[in-house]
Amino acid sequence: MGDKTVPYNESFKFFLTTTLPNPHYSPETSVKVTILNFAITPAGLEEQMLNQLVQLEMPDLQEKKNQIVEQNAQSAKQLRDIEDMILAELDGNTVAQLLETDKLIDILAESKKTSE
C-alpha cells in the first residue's frame, strides 16, 4: 500500500457495497476488481422467470424467440452498415459528383427496401 509492502493472503476477500444505482469507477479500479450488479427490478425478475418457464415448458417456442432476436440484431447491423455507406458516399463526394453518379441513389433505394 503506497510505498510500503504489505503481506498478502490469497484467501483475503474484500466486499464493497453501495446504494448508488449505477456507480462509476475509474478504469484502474475496474480492471482490478470484479463488479457485480445485484439491482433488479420486478419487471426484470418477471421476464427472467418467464424465460425459464418457457425454456422448460416450450423449448421450441424459446428457440423461435432466440431466432427472432438474432434476426433483429442482424437487421439492425445491416441498417447501420447501409447508413455508414450513405454517410461515406456523402462525405467523399462534392455536390457536382453526387449529381453525376447514381451510386447514392442506388444505395438509398437499397436502404429503403431493406428497412421495409
C-alpha positions as a LaTeX table, in Angstrom:
\begin{tabular}{lrrr}
\hline
Residue & $x$ (\AA) & $y$ (\AA) & $z$ (\AA) \\
\hline
Met1 & 0.00 & 0.00 & 0.00 \\
Gly2 & 1.56 & 3.22 & $-1.08$ \\
Asp3 & 5.32 & 2.81 & $-0.72$ \\
Lys4 & 5.13 & 0.02 & 1.89 \\
Thr5 & 4.99 & $-3.71$ & 1.18 \\
Val6 & 2.08 & $-5.43$ & 2.87 \\
Pro7 & 1.82 & $-9.22$ & 3.22 \\
Tyr8 & $-0.98$ & $-10.62$ & 1.07 \\
Asn9 & $-3.09$ & $-13.70$ & 1.72 \\
Glu10 & $-4.75$ & $-15.44$ & $-1.28$ \\
Ser11 & $-7.88$ & $-16.16$ & 0.76 \\
Phe12 & $-8.43$ & $-12.46$ & 1.54 \\
Lys13 & $-11.66$ & $-11.08$ & 0.07 \\
Phe14 & $-12.96$ & $-7.54$ & 0.31 \\
Phe15 & $-16.60$ & $-6.76$ & $-0.43$ \\
Leu16 & $-17.79$ & $-3.22$ & $-1.01$ \\
Thr17 & $-21.45$ & $-2.29$ & $-1.37$ \\
Thr18 & $-23.11$ & 0.91 & $-2.44$ \\
Thr19 & $-26.64$ & 2.25 & $-2.64$ \\
Leu20 & $-25.85$ & 4.08 & $-5.86$ \\
Pro21 & $-27.96$ & 2.68 & $-8.71$ \\
Asn22 & $-25.16$ & 2.97 & $-11.30$ \\
Pro23 & $-21.77$ & 3.58 & $-9.68$ \\
His24 & $-18.81$ & 4.59 & $-11.84$ \\
Tyr25 & $-15.27$ & 3.56 & $-11.05$ \\
Ser26 & $-12.02$ & 4.63 & $-12.63$ \\
Pro27 & $-10.56$ & 2.30 & $-15.29$ \\
Glu28 & $-7.68$ & 1.49 & $-12.94$ \\
Thr29 & $-10.13$ & 0.27 & $-10.32$ \\
Ser30 & $-12.39$ & $-1.55$ & $-12.77$ \\
Val31 & $-9.60$ & $-3.78$ & $-14.12$ \\
Lys32 & $-8.52$ & $-4.84$ & $-10.62$ \\
Val33 & $-11.90$ & $-5.86$ & $-9.23$ \\
Thr34 & $-14.99$ & $-7.79$ & $-10.19$ \\
Ile35 & $-18.10$ & $-5.61$ & $-10.20$ \\
Leu36 & $-21.44$ & $-7.34$ & $-9.65$ \\
Asn37 & $-24.74$ & $-5.56$ & $-10.11$ \\
Phe38 & $-27.40$ & $-7.10$ & $-7.90$ \\
Ala39 & $-30.00$ & $-4.46$ & $-8.66$ \\
Ile40 & $-33.08$ & $-5.99$ & $-10.21$ \\
Thr41 & $-36.50$ & $-4.61$ & $-10.96$ \\
Pro42 & $-39.73$ & $-6.56$ & $-10.57$ \\
Ala43 & $-40.25$ & $-6.39$ & $-14.35$ \\
Gly44 & $-36.76$ & $-7.77$ & $-14.99$ \\
Leu45 & $-37.29$ & $-10.59$ & $-12.49$ \\
Glu46 & $-40.66$ & $-11.40$ & $-14.08$ \\
Glu47 & $-39.08$ & $-11.60$ & $-17.54$ \\
Gln48 & $-36.28$ & $-13.85$ & $-16.30$ \\
Met49 & $-38.77$ & $-16.19$ & $-14.64$ \\
Leu50 & $-40.97$ & $-16.25$ & $-17.75$ \\
Asn51 & $-37.96$ & $-17.13$ & $-19.90$ \\
Gln52 & $-37.09$ & $-20.01$ & $-17.55$ \\
Leu53 & $-40.66$ & $-21.30$ & $-17.64$ \\
Val54 & $-40.88$ & $-21.09$ & $-21.43$ \\
Gln55 & $-37.50$ & $-22.85$ & $-21.73$ \\
Leu56 & $-38.80$ & $-25.75$ & $-19.60$ \\
Glu57 & $-42.35$ & $-26.00$ & $-20.94$ \\
Met58 & $-41.97$ & $-24.99$ & $-24.61$ \\
Pro59 & $-38.36$ & $-25.24$ & $-25.81$ \\
Asp60 & $-39.44$ & $-24.89$ & $-29.47$ \\
Leu61 & $-41.07$ & $-21.54$ & $-28.70$ \\
Gln62 & $-37.93$ & $-20.39$ & $-26.87$ \\
Glu63 & $-35.81$ & $-21.40$ & $-29.89$ \\
Lys64 & $-38.12$ & $-19.40$ & $-32.18$ \\
Lys65 & $-37.76$ & $-16.38$ & $-29.88$ \\
Asn66 & $-33.97$ & $-16.74$ & $-29.95$ \\
Gln67 & $-34.02$ & $-16.85$ & $-33.75$ \\
Ile68 & $-36.16$ & $-13.70$ & $-33.89$ \\
Val69 & $-33.81$ & $-11.87$ & $-31.51$ \\
Glu70 & $-30.85$ & $-12.91$ & $-33.66$ \\
Gln71 & $-32.61$ & $-11.77$ & $-36.85$ \\
Asn72 & $-33.40$ & $-8.41$ & $-35.26$ \\
Ala73 & $-29.75$ & $-7.94$ & $-34.31$ \\
Gln74 & $-28.62$ & $-8.85$ & $-37.84$ \\
Ser75 & $-31.16$ & $-6.45$ & $-39.35$ \\
Ala76 & $-30.03$ & $-3.62$ & $-37.10$ \\
Lys77 & $-26.40$ & $-4.27$ & $-38.07$ \\
Gln78 & $-27.32$ & $-4.32$ & $-41.74$ \\
Leu79 & $-29.12$ & $-0.97$ & $-41.42$ \\
Arg80 & $-26.12$ & 0.55 & $-39.61$ \\
Asp81 & $-23.85$ & $-0.68$ & $-42.40$ \\
Ile82 & $-26.11$ & 0.93 & $-45.01$ \\
Glu83 & $-26.17$ & 4.18 & $-43.03$ \\
Asp84 & $-22.37$ & 4.11 & $-42.93$ \\
Met85 & $-22.26$ & 3.58 & $-46.71$ \\
Ile86 & $-24.59$ & 6.55 & $-47.24$ \\
Leu87 & $-22.53$ & 8.79 & $-44.97$ \\
Ala88 & $-19.28$ & 7.68 & $-46.64$ \\
Glu89 & $-20.72$ & 8.44 & $-50.06$ \\
Leu90 & $-21.95$ & 11.88 & $-48.94$ \\
Asp91 & $-18.66$ & 12.67 & $-47.23$ \\
Gly92 & $-16.40$ & 11.61 & $-50.10$ \\
Asn93 & $-18.15$ & 13.47 & $-52.90$ \\
Thr94 & $-18.86$ & 17.08 & $-53.79$ \\
Val95 & $-22.34$ & 18.20 & $-54.81$ \\
Ala96 & $-21.39$ & 18.03 & $-58.50$ \\
Gln97 & $-20.11$ & 14.46 & $-58.12$ \\
Leu98 & $-23.30$ & 13.43 & $-56.31$ \\
Leu99 & $-25.41$ & 14.74 & $-59.18$ \\
Glu100 & $-23.33$ & 12.95 & $-61.81$ \\
Thr101 & $-23.46$ & 9.47 & $-60.29$ \\
Asp102 & $-26.35$ & 7.18 & $-59.46$ \\
Lys103 & $-24.45$ & 5.30 & $-56.74$ \\
Leu104 & $-26.00$ & 7.26 & $-53.86$ \\
Ile105 & $-29.50$ & 6.86 & $-55.32$ \\
Asp106 & $-28.92$ & 3.11 & $-55.62$ \\
Ile107 & $-27.73$ & 2.92 & $-52.01$ \\
Leu108 & $-30.76$ & 4.91 & $-50.82$ \\
Ala109 & $-33.12$ & 2.64 & $-52.79$ \\
Glu110 & $-31.50$ & $-0.43$ & $-51.27$ \\
Ser111 & $-31.75$ & 1.16 & $-47.84$ \\
Lys112 & $-35.46$ & 1.77 & $-48.28$ \\
Lys113 & $-36.07$ & $-1.78$ & $-49.45$ \\
Thr114 & $-34.03$ & $-3.24$ & $-46.59$ \\
Ser115 & $-35.71$ & $-1.13$ & $-43.92$ \\
Glu116 & $-39.15$ & $-2.14$ & $-45.16$ \\
\hline
\end{tabular}
